[in-house]
């Protein structure tokens, strides 16, 4: 039974590994023991977490900072990224304490001319929840009212830099977020 489980684990790992210009050192496994209470989790190298500072500039005038954790997933077949922006808080803004809702931007392609992953994503389907301590509590659709809503992601070693410009709802000014975070 132990040999069968070891064989299944090797087949699953072999099927989930792809070569994408990443060098992975060889590993030798002598024994594997699995009991009915153990959880075997094979890490997915295509899903990475980045923790860092997210600077939010509203209308070019008001600047706020928050430490957040971005989740970036790579689709190796399509050479695209999916970025999950978490919910986060911005205390003491011009319109009170804010909670910026989570949202996910999918299928961000690599742009050779920018040497970065880049996408204009205001297609009328993606929205975020926005809540303030002064009574605002609504979902807002991303649009191009005041700026071209776009995201750009660059990597350098273990660092991800994300520039996310957007306009939501009928807001009369744009929002620009600049994130720099280290891989966790």
C-alpha positions in Angstrom: 0.0 0.0 0.0 2.8 2.4 0.9 4.5 1.8 -2.5 1.2 2.5 -4.3 0.7 5.8 -2.5 4.3 6.8 -3.3 3.8 5.9 -7.0 0.6 8.0 -7.1 2.4 11.0 -5.4 5.2 10.7 -8.0 2.8 10.6 -10.9 0.8 13.6 -9.6 4.0 15.6 -9.1 5.3 14.7 -12.5 2.0 15.7 -14.2 1.9 19.1 -12.4 5.5 20.1 -13.1 6.3 22.1 -16.2 9.5 23.6 -17.4 9.2 27.4 -17.6 12.8 28.5 -17.5 12.9 27.6 -13.8 15.7 25.4 -12.5 14.6 23.0 -9.8 17.3 21.0 -8.0 16.9 17.3 -8.1 15.5 15.7 -4.9 15.7 12.2 -3.8 12.9 10.7 -1.7 13.8 7.5 0.1 10.5 6.9 2.0 7.1 8.5 2.3 4.6 7.5 5.0 1.0 8.6 4.8 -1.5 7.8 7.5 -5.2 8.5 7.2 -4.8 11.7 9.2 -2.0 13.2 7.1 -2.7 15.8 4.4 -0.4 15.6 1.4 -0.2 19.0 -0.3 1.9 19.5 -3.4 3.0 23.2 -3.5 1.9 25.0 -6.7 4.9 27.1 -7.8 2.6 29.1 -10.1 0.7 30.7 -7.2 2.8 33.2 -5.2 2.1 35.6 -2.4 3.7 39.1 -2.2 3.6 41.1 1.0 4.4 44.8 0.8 3.4 48.4 0.9 0.4 49.6 -1.3 0.5 53.3 -1.8 -2.9 54.7 -2.8 -3.0 58.2 -4.4 -6.5 59.6 -5.0 -6.8 62.4 -7.5 -3.1 63.0 -7.5 -3.4 64.8 -4.2 -4.3 62.5 -1.3 -1.8 59.7 -0.4 -2.5 56.7 1.9 -0.5 53.5 2.6 -1.5 50.0 3.6 0.5 46.8 4.0 -1.3 44.1 2.0 -0.8 40.6 0.6 -1.3 40.1 -3.2 -1.8 36.7 -4.7 -0.4 36.3 -8.2 -1.2 33.1 -10.2 0.6 32.3 -13.5 -1.1 30.4 -16.3 2.0 29.0 -18.1 0.0 27.7 -21.1 -1.4 31.2 -21.9 1.6 33.1 -20.4 -0.8 35.3 -18.4 -1.2 36.3 -14.8 -4.2 36.6 -12.5 -3.9 39.1 -9.7 -6.0 38.9 -6.6 -6.2 42.2 -4.8 -7.3 41.6 -1.2 -9.7 43.7 0.9 -7.8 46.3 2.9 -8.3 49.3 5.1 -7.3 52.9 4.8 -7.9 54.8 8.1 -8.3 58.5 8.4 -8.9 59.4 4.7 -10.6 62.6 3.5 -14.0 60.7 3.6 -13.4 58.7 6.8 -12.0 55.2 7.4 -12.3 53.2 4.2 -12.5 49.5 3.4 -11.5 48.8 -0.2 -13.1 45.5 -1.3 -11.2 42.6 -2.9 -11.2 42.0 -6.6 -9.4 39.8 -9.1 -8.0 40.8 -12.5 -7.6 37.8 -14.8 -5.7 37.0 -18.0 -3.1 39.7 -17.8 -0.8 39.1 -20.8 2.9 39.8 -21.1 3.6 43.0 -23.1 7.1 42.9 -24.8 7.2 46.6 -25.4 6.6 47.4 -21.7 8.7 44.4 -20.5 5.9 43.8 -18.0 2.5 42.1 -17.7 -0.1 44.7 -18.7 -3.8 44.9 -19.2 -6.5 47.5 -19.6 -9.3 45.9 -17.6 -12.3 48.3 -17.5 -14.8 46.2 -19.5 -17.9 46.9 -17.5 -17.9 43.5 -15.7 -15.4 43.9 -12.9 -16.4 45.8 -9.7 -15.2 46.3 -6.2 -16.9 47.0 -2.9 -16.2 50.4 -1.3 -17.2 51.2 2.3 -16.5 54.3 4.4 -17.2 55.2 8.1 -19.2 58.2 6.7 -21.9 56.0 5.2 -20.7 54.9 1.7 -21.4 51.2 1.2 -21.7 50.2 -2.4 -20.2 48.2 -5.3 -18.6 50.2 -8.0 -17.7 49.1 -11.5 -14.2 49.9 -12.9 -14.4 52.3 -15.9 -12.3 54.7 -17.9 -14.1 57.9 -16.9 -11.0 59.7 -15.5 -8.1 57.5 -16.5 -7.4 54.4 -18.6 -8.0 51.6 -16.0 -5.0 49.4 -16.2 -2.6 47.2 -14.3 1.2 46.7 -14.9 3.2 44.0 -13.1 7.0 43.8 -13.1 9.2 41.3 -11.3 12.8 41.6 -10.1 14.2 38.6 -8.2 11.8 38.0 -5.3 10.1 41.4 -5.7 6.8 42.3 -7.5 6.0 45.9 -8.5 2.4 46.6 -9.4 1.1 49.8 -10.8 -2.7 49.8 -10.8 -4.5 52.9 -12.1 -8.3 52.9 -12.0 -11.5 54.9 -12.0 -14.7 53.6 -10.4 -18.4 54.5 -10.6 -19.0 58.3 -11.0 -15.9 59.2 -8.9 -14.6 62.5 -10.3 -10.9 61.5 -9.8 -8.6 58.6 -10.6 -7.0 56.3 -8.1 -3.4 55.1 -8.6 -2.0 52.3 -6.4 1.7 51.5 -6.4 2.6 48.2 -4.7 6.1 46.8 -4.0 6.3 43.5 -2.2 8.5 40.6 -1.5 7.6 37.0 -2.3 6.5 35.1 0.8 
